[in-house]
């Protein structure tokens, strides 16, 4: 792997100097990216010095440096992880054969679609979060938001590199379109629905980074198993940075829950809202909403596309090479819960057609592990409340359960029962207005908004009073 050239116009570790055509194409795209960043990146903070982590290596341990940097000057430099020697295709019809270093013609359109869809999520989340810094509950939280934003920008660069390097004119057009769409725009929205939802409060941001970015982890993990080696190498390094995004969400919700428990115990009626906080039931509503939106991102439970992607080697299962001993998934079946005459039944589905659901269940198990940690904390706080994930049939807009109503336990219910109960399960306009009313910025180093507990540790061993953003 080439070392990162941070002195060139486009910092990179793919030796752009020896590919002048590709270098010129990316240099032509770069001004449009910078214009997009200034227009759609964090509003009002482009000139501030932020304590950011910058990737400087693909090696495990010591791969990043921390320093105060202005976000427009942040150096996106890593496009690919190191090549794995003698790597073979992990799964599907071609399992065990050498991976592809170029795009096979028969898979060109499918790979473009995969890369564009993944690439579209990166600028989308920056757009969703562009105003959040104005109501940050602390300087450390503001810094974490900006770290997520610049890394989404680097992930966009990595996808754009693949489009330019391997897909010619079509790829260049796709890269331009990635900057033309806008989150929530009626005329030209982002591709996936979750990335068009508003993100106007910090509880939403924490749920987004906990649940939606965790979907990203599993999608990237499936693509890291791809037979197209440059895509695999790109996603492997993106996973390294994605872990920080998940920790921001996981710890953020834990801090909201911890503070809610503290305020619940302070109030004579056990109502955290009376004490100026976010009550535990409201946090549960946000979890219900964003978990459900995020599991939609895996696609339909029964999918011919998922079968085609797996059989051709474009995507694998989570940790396909490491965790599975049989890699063809042929002549195997998945027992899929389905609704039959208004009741739940089971249907045997060819395993390849159930790959979206296999990945979704791995994701759900990961989310459950986090929820168990939150509940251990709540138990220590001595409050009579436990959070939970709704069933994966609840509040679905995609897949075989869309268009039907289920309660949070996954049981089919009537439209009348749904309408009577939905305000108990999902955020209401009043809930959103109340949470938004609490979003008052706190910018003094070491101080914290009233509705959220202080973090248990700082960033890169810095103390609580560290000036994470120089305002």
C-alpha positions as CSV (number, residue, x, y, z in Angstrom):
1,X,0.0,0.0,0.0
2,X,1.3,3.4,-0.9
3,X,1.9,5.8,2.0
4,X,-0.5,8.7,2.3
5,X,0.6,11.8,0.4
6,X,-0.9,14.7,2.5
7,X,0.9,17.3,0.5
8,X,-0.9,16.7,-2.8
9,X,-4.1,18.5,-3.7
10,X,-6.0,15.3,-3.1
11,X,-4.4,13.4,-0.2
12,X,-4.5,9.7,-1.0
13,X,-2.9,6.3,-0.4
14,X,-3.5,4.9,-4.0
15,X,-0.6,6.6,-5.8
16,X,-2.7,9.0,-7.8
17,X,0.5,10.7,-9.2
18,X,0.9,7.7,-11.4
19,X,-2.6,7.8,-12.8
20,X,-3.0,11.3,-14.3
21,X,-6.4,10.6,-15.9
22,X,-7.9,9.5,-12.5
23,X,-6.1,12.3,-10.7
24,X,-7.6,14.9,-13.1
25,X,-11.1,13.5,-12.8
26,X,-10.9,13.6,-9.0
27,X,-9.4,17.1,-9.0
28,X,-12.4,18.2,-11.2
29,X,-14.8,16.7,-8.6
30,X,-13.1,18.2,-5.6
31,X,-14.3,21.8,-5.9
32,X,-17.9,20.6,-6.1
33,X,-17.3,18.6,-2.9
34,X,-15.9,21.6,-1.1
35,X,-18.8,23.7,-2.2
36,X,-21.2,21.1,-1.0
37,X,-19.4,20.9,2.3
38,X,-19.5,24.6,2.9
39,X,-23.2,24.7,1.9
40,X,-24.4,21.5,3.6
41,X,-21.8,20.8,6.3
42,X,-22.1,22.0,9.9
43,X,-23.6,25.5,9.7
44,X,-21.7,28.3,11.5
45,X,-18.6,26.3,12.5
46,X,-16.5,26.0,9.3
47,X,-13.9,28.4,10.7
48,X,-13.6,26.9,14.2
49,X,-10.7,24.7,15.4
50,X,-12.1,21.3,16.3
51,X,-10.2,18.5,18.1
52,X,-10.4,15.9,15.3
53,X,-9.0,12.5,14.7
54,X,-7.3,12.1,11.3
55,X,-6.5,8.7,9.8
56,X,-2.9,8.5,8.8
57,X,-2.4,4.8,8.4
58,X,-4.3,1.6,7.7
59,X,-2.3,-0.3,10.4
60,X,-4.1,-1.5,13.5
61,X,-3.1,0.7,16.5
62,X,-1.6,4.1,16.0
63,X,-3.6,4.7,12.8
64,X,-4.8,8.2,13.7
65,X,-3.6,11.5,15.1
66,X,-5.5,14.1,17.1
67,X,-5.2,17.8,16.7
68,X,-7.3,21.0,16.4
69,X,-8.3,21.3,12.7
70,X,-10.7,23.4,10.8
71,X,-13.2,21.1,9.1
72,X,-12.8,22.4,5.5
73,X,-9.0,21.7,6.0
74,X,-9.6,18.2,7.2
75,X,-7.5,15.8,5.1
76,X,-9.3,12.9,3.6
77,X,-6.5,10.6,2.6
78,X,-7.3,6.8,2.9
79,X,-9.2,5.3,0.0
80,X,-8.3,1.6,0.4
81,X,-7.1,-0.7,3.2
82,X,-4.0,-2.8,2.5
83,X,-4.5,-5.7,0.0
84,X,-4.9,-9.1,1.7
85,X,-2.4,-11.5,0.2
86,X,-3.9,-14.5,-1.7
87,X,-7.4,-13.4,-0.8
88,X,-10.2,-15.6,-2.3
89,X,-13.9,-15.0,-2.8
90,X,-15.5,-15.9,0.5
91,X,-19.0,-17.1,-0.5
92,X,-21.4,-17.9,-3.3
93,X,-20.9,-19.7,-6.6
94,X,-17.3,-18.7,-7.0
95,X,-16.2,-19.3,-3.4
96,X,-12.5,-20.1,-3.2
97,X,-11.5,-18.5,-6.5
98,X,-9.2,-15.4,-6.6
99,X,-11.0,-12.1,-5.9
100,X,-11.5,-9.6,-8.8
101,X,-9.2,-6.6,-9.1
102,X,-11.3,-5.2,-12.0
103,X,-15.1,-5.1,-12.5
104,X,-16.5,-8.1,-14.4
105,X,-18.7,-6.8,-17.2
106,X,-21.7,-8.9,-16.2
107,X,-21.7,-7.4,-12.7
108,X,-20.9,-3.8,-13.6
109,X,-24.4,-2.4,-13.2
110,X,-25.1,-4.2,-9.9
111,X,-21.8,-3.1,-8.4
112,X,-22.4,0.5,-9.5
113,X,-25.8,0.4,-7.8
114,X,-24.3,-1.0,-4.6
115,X,-21.6,1.6,-4.4
116,X,-23.9,4.5,-5.3
117,X,-26.5,3.5,-2.7
118,X,-23.8,3.2,0.0
119,X,-22.1,6.4,-1.1
120,X,-25.4,8.3,-1.0
121,X,-25.8,7.6,2.7
122,X,-22.6,9.4,3.6
123,X,-23.4,13.0,2.5
124,X,-27.0,12.4,3.5
125,X,-26.2,12.1,7.2
126,X,-24.1,15.2,7.1
127,X,-27.0,17.1,5.7
128,X,-29.4,15.7,8.3
129,X,-27.1,16.9,11.1
130,X,-25.9,20.2,9.7
131,X,-27.8,22.4,12.3
132,X,-27.2,20.2,15.4
133,X,-24.1,21.9,16.6
134,X,-26.1,25.0,17.5
135,X,-27.8,23.1,20.3
136,X,-25.0,20.8,21.4
137,X,-25.3,19.7,25.1
138,X,-21.5,20.1,25.5
139,X,-18.3,20.9,23.7
140,X,-17.4,17.2,23.7
141,X,-20.7,16.3,22.1
142,X,-20.2,19.0,19.5
143,X,-16.8,17.6,18.7
144,X,-18.2,14.1,18.4
145,X,-20.8,15.3,16.0
146,X,-18.1,17.0,13.8
147,X,-15.9,13.9,14.0
148,X,-18.8,11.8,12.6
149,X,-19.4,14.4,9.9
150,X,-15.8,14.6,8.6
151,X,-15.5,10.8,8.6
152,X,-18.8,10.6,6.6
153,X,-17.1,13.0,4.2
154,X,-14.0,10.7,4.0
155,X,-16.3,7.7,3.3
156,X,-18.0,9.7,0.5
157,X,-14.5,10.3,-1.0
158,X,-13.7,6.5,-0.8
159,X,-16.9,5.6,-2.7
160,X,-16.3,8.4,-5.2
161,X,-12.8,7.1,-5.8
162,X,-14.2,3.6,-6.7
163,X,-16.7,5.2,-9.1
164,X,-14.0,7.2,-10.8
165,X,-11.4,4.5,-10.9
166,X,-13.5,1.6,-12.1
167,X,-16.7,2.8,-13.8
168,X,-15.5,5.4,-16.3
169,X,-18.0,8.1,-17.5
170,X,-20.9,6.4,-15.7
171,X,-19.0,6.5,-12.5
172,X,-18.1,10.2,-12.9
173,X,-21.8,11.0,-13.5
174,X,-22.8,9.0,-10.5
175,X,-20.3,10.9,-8.4
176,X,-21.7,14.2,-9.5
177,X,-25.2,13.0,-8.6
178,X,-24.1,12.2,-5.0
179,X,-23.6,15.9,-4.5
180,X,-26.8,16.9,-6.3
181,X,-29.3,15.0,-4.1
182,X,-30.4,16.5,-0.7
183,X,-31.7,14.9,2.4
184,X,-35.4,15.5,2.7
185,X,-35.7,17.3,-0.6
186,X,-39.1,16.8,-2.2
187,X,-37.8,16.8,-5.8
188,X,-34.4,15.1,-5.4
189,X,-34.3,13.2,-2.1
190,X,-31.6,10.8,-0.9
191,X,-32.1,7.2,-2.0
192,X,-33.0,5.6,1.3
193,X,-35.9,6.8,3.4
194,X,-34.1,6.8,6.7
195,X,-31.7,9.4,5.3
196,X,-34.5,11.8,4.4
197,X,-35.9,11.9,8.0
198,X,-35.3,15.2,10.0
199,X,-32.6,15.1,12.7
200,X,-33.5,18.2,14.7
201,X,-32.6,17.2,18.3
202,X,-29.8,15.3,20.0
203,X,-31.9,12.4,21.1
204,X,-32.5,11.8,17.5
205,X,-28.8,12.1,16.7
206,X,-27.9,9.6,19.3
207,X,-30.6,7.1,18.0
208,X,-29.4,7.7,14.5
209,X,-25.8,6.9,15.3
210,X,-26.8,4.0,17.5
211,X,-29.2,2.3,15.1
212,X,-28.9,3.7,11.6
213,X,-25.1,3.9,11.6
214,X,-25.1,0.3,13.1
215,X,-27.0,-0.7,10.0
216,X,-24.1,0.9,8.1
217,X,-21.7,-1.3,10.0
218,X,-23.5,-4.5,8.9
219,X,-23.9,-3.3,5.3
220,X,-20.2,-2.5,5.2
221,X,-19.4,-5.8,6.7
222,X,-21.4,-7.6,4.0
223,X,-19.6,-5.6,1.3
224,X,-16.2,-6.2,3.0
225,X,-16.8,-9.9,2.0
226,X,-17.2,-8.8,-1.7
227,X,-15.4,-10.6,-4.5
228,X,-14.6,-7.1,-5.9
229,X,-11.5,-6.6,-3.9
230,X,-11.3,-2.7,-4.1
231,X,-14.8,-2.5,-2.7
232,X,-13.9,-5.0,0.1
233,X,-10.7,-3.0,1.0
234,X,-12.6,0.3,1.0
235,X,-15.3,-1.1,3.4
236,X,-12.8,-2.8,5.7
237,X,-11.2,0.6,6.5
238,X,-14.6,2.4,6.8
239,X,-15.5,-0.1,9.5
240,X,-12.6,1.1,11.5
241,X,-14.0,4.6,11.7
242,X,-17.7,3.5,11.9
243,X,-17.0,2.0,15.3
244,X,-16.6,5.6,16.7
245,X,-20.0,6.6,15.3
246,X,-21.7,3.6,17.0
247,X,-20.0,4.5,20.3
248,X,-21.3,8.1,20.1
249,X,-24.8,6.8,19.8
250,X,-24.5,4.0,22.3
251,X,-22.9,6.2,25.0
252,X,-25.2,9.1,24.1
253,X,-28.4,7.2,24.8
254,X,-26.9,5.7,27.9
255,X,-26.2,9.2,29.2
256,X,-29.8,10.3,28.4
257,X,-31.1,7.2,30.2
258,X,-28.8,7.7,33.2
259,X,-29.9,11.3,33.6
260,X,-33.6,10.4,33.1
261,X,-33.2,7.9,35.9
262,X,-31.6,10.4,38.2
263,X,-34.3,13.0,37.6
264,X,-37.1,10.4,38.0
265,X,-35.8,9.7,41.5
266,X,-35.6,13.4,42.3
267,X,-39.3,14.0,41.4
268,X,-42.0,13.3,44.0
269,X,-44.2,11.9,41.2
270,X,-41.4,10.0,39.4
271,X,-41.7,12.2,36.3
272,X,-38.4,13.4,34.8
273,X,-40.1,16.0,32.7
274,X,-41.2,17.8,35.9
275,X,-37.4,18.1,36.6
276,X,-36.6,19.4,33.1
277,X,-35.4,16.2,31.7
278,X,-36.4,13.6,29.1
279,X,-38.5,10.8,30.7
280,X,-37.6,7.2,30.1
281,X,-40.8,6.4,28.2
282,X,-40.0,9.2,25.7
283,X,-36.5,7.6,25.1
284,X,-38.3,4.3,24.5
285,X,-40.5,6.0,21.8
286,X,-37.4,7.3,20.0
287,X,-35.8,3.8,20.2
288,X,-39.0,2.3,18.7
289,X,-39.0,4.8,15.9
290,X,-35.3,4.7,14.8
291,X,-34.8,1.0,15.3
292,X,-37.8,0.3,13.1
293,X,-36.6,2.8,10.4
294,X,-33.1,1.3,10.5
295,X,-34.2,-2.4,10.1
296,X,-36.1,-1.3,7.0
297,X,-32.7,-0.4,5.4
298,X,-31.8,-4.1,5.1
299,X,-34.5,-4.5,2.4
300,X,-37.2,-7.1,2.0
301,X,-37.1,-10.4,3.9
302,X,-37.5,-12.4,0.8
303,X,-35.3,-11.0,-2.0
304,X,-34.2,-12.3,-5.4
305,X,-31.6,-9.4,-5.5
306,X,-30.0,-10.6,-2.2
307,X,-29.8,-14.1,-3.7
308,X,-28.1,-12.8,-6.9
309,X,-25.7,-10.6,-4.9
310,X,-24.7,-13.6,-2.7
311,X,-24.4,-16.1,-5.5
312,X,-22.3,-13.8,-7.6
313,X,-20.1,-12.9,-4.7
314,X,-20.9,-9.2,-4.7
315,X,-21.9,-9.4,-1.0
316,X,-21.5,-11.9,1.7
317,X,-23.0,-12.6,5.1
318,X,-21.6,-10.8,8.1
319,X,-18.1,-12.2,8.7
320,X,-18.7,-14.8,5.9
321,X,-15.0,-15.9,5.7
322,X,-14.4,-16.1,9.4
323,X,-17.7,-17.4,10.9
324,X,-19.1,-19.7,8.2
325,X,-17.8,-23.1,7.2
326,X,-20.2,-23.7,4.4
327,X,-20.1,-20.9,1.9
328,X,-22.5,-21.8,-0.9
329,X,-25.8,-21.5,1.0
330,X,-27.2,-24.0,-1.6
331,X,-30.0,-26.4,-0.8
332,X,-30.5,-24.8,2.6
333,X,-33.7,-23.1,3.9
334,X,-34.6,-20.3,6.3
335,X,-37.7,-20.5,8.4
336,X,-39.4,-17.1,7.7
337,X,-42.2,-16.0,10.0
338,X,-45.1,-14.8,7.7
339,X,-48.7,-13.7,8.2
340,X,-51.2,-16.3,7.0
341,X,-54.9,-15.4,7.2
342,X,-54.3,-12.8,9.9
343,X,-52.2,-15.2,12.0
344,X,-48.4,-15.8,12.2
345,X,-47.1,-18.9,10.4
346,X,-43.7,-20.1,9.1
347,X,-42.6,-20.6,5.5
348,X,-39.4,-22.3,4.4
349,X,-37.5,-19.8,2.1
350,X,-34.3,-20.7,0.1
351,X,-31.4,-19.4,2.3
352,X,-30.0,-17.3,-0.5
353,X,-33.3,-15.5,-0.9
354,X,-33.3,-14.7,2.8
355,X,-29.8,-13.1,3.0
356,X,-31.3,-9.7,3.9
357,X,-33.1,-11.2,6.8
358,X,-29.9,-13.2,7.9
359,X,-28.0,-9.9,8.0
360,X,-30.9,-8.1,9.8
361,X,-31.0,-10.8,12.5
362,X,-27.2,-10.3,13.1
363,X,-27.9,-6.6,13.5
364,X,-30.8,-7.1,15.9
365,X,-28.6,-9.4,18.1
366,X,-25.9,-6.7,18.2
367,X,-28.5,-4.1,19.2
368,X,-29.9,-6.4,21.9
369,X,-26.4,-6.6,23.4
370,X,-26.3,-2.8,23.8
371,X,-29.8,-2.7,25.2
372,X,-28.8,-5.2,27.9
373,X,-25.9,-2.9,28.9
374,X,-28.3,0.0,29.2
375,X,-30.7,-2.0,31.3
376,X,-27.8,-3.1,33.6
377,X,-27.1,0.6,34.2
378,X,-30.8,1.3,34.8
379,X,-31.0,-1.5,37.3
380,X,-28.0,0.0,39.2
381,X,-29.9,3.3,39.2
382,X,-32.7,1.6,41.0
383,X,-35.6,2.7,38.8
384,X,-38.5,0.4,37.8
385,X,-38.0,0.7,34.0
386,X,-36.2,-1.3,31.4
387,X,-35.9,-0.3,27.7
388,X,-36.5,-2.8,24.9
389,X,-36.3,-3.2,21.2
390,X,-39.6,-3.5,19.4
391,X,-40.1,-6.6,17.3
392,X,-38.8,-6.4,13.8
393,X,-42.4,-6.6,12.5
394,X,-43.3,-3.4,14.3
395,X,-43.8,-0.1,12.3
396,X,-42.4,-1.4,9.0
397,X,-42.6,0.4,5.7
398,X,-40.5,-2.1,3.7
399,X,-40.6,-5.8,3.2
400,X,-43.2,-8.5,3.8
401,X,-44.6,-6.9,7.0
402,X,-45.2,-3.5,5.4
403,X,-48.9,-2.4,5.1
404,X,-49.8,-4.5,8.2
405,X,-50.1,-3.4,11.8
406,X,-48.2,-5.1,14.6
407,X,-47.7,-4.2,18.3
408,X,-44.2,-3.8,19.7
409,X,-44.3,-7.5,20.6
410,X,-44.8,-8.4,16.9
411,X,-48.4,-9.6,17.2
412,X,-50.8,-8.7,14.4
413,X,-53.4,-6.0,15.4
414,X,-56.2,-4.2,13.8
415,X,-56.0,-0.7,12.3
416,X,-58.3,0.5,15.1
417,X,-56.0,-0.9,17.8
418,X,-53.0,0.6,16.1
419,X,-54.6,4.0,15.9
420,X,-55.6,3.8,19.6
421,X,-52.1,2.8,20.8
422,X,-49.6,4.3,18.3
423,X,-49.1,7.5,20.4
424,X,-48.0,5.3,23.3
425,X,-45.4,3.6,21.1
426,X,-44.1,6.3,18.8
427,X,-43.1,10.0,19.2
428,X,-46.0,12.4,18.9
429,X,-45.7,16.0,17.7
430,X,-46.0,17.1,21.4
431,X,-43.1,14.7,22.3
432,X,-40.9,16.2,19.6
433,X,-41.8,19.7,20.6
434,X,-40.9,19.0,24.2
435,X,-37.6,17.4,23.4
436,X,-36.7,20.2,21.0
437,X,-37.5,22.7,23.8
438,X,-34.7,21.2,25.9
439,X,-32.1,21.7,23.1
440,X,-30.3,24.7,24.6
441,X,-26.5,24.9,23.8
442,X,-23.9,24.5,26.4
443,X,-20.5,25.8,25.3
444,X,-18.5,26.2,28.5
445,X,-15.8,23.5,28.7
446,X,-16.7,20.8,31.2
447,X,-20.3,21.9,31.5
448,X,-23.3,19.7,30.4
449,X,-26.9,20.3,29.5
450,X,-29.4,19.5,32.3
451,X,-31.1,16.7,30.4
452,X,-28.0,14.5,29.8
453,X,-25.4,13.0,32.2
454,X,-21.8,13.7,31.8
455,X,-19.7,11.2,29.8
456,X,-17.7,8.7,31.8
457,X,-14.5,9.6,29.9
458,X,-13.1,12.2,27.5
459,X,-11.6,11.9,24.1
460,X,-8.0,10.6,23.7
461,X,-7.4,10.8,27.4
462,X,-8.4,14.5,27.6
463,X,-10.0,15.8,30.8
464,X,-13.6,17.0,31.1
465,X,-12.5,20.7,30.9
466,X,-10.6,20.3,27.6
467,X,-11.6,22.7,24.9
468,X,-12.7,20.3,22.2
469,X,-14.0,23.1,20.0
470,X,-12.4,26.5,20.1
471,X,-15.2,29.0,20.0
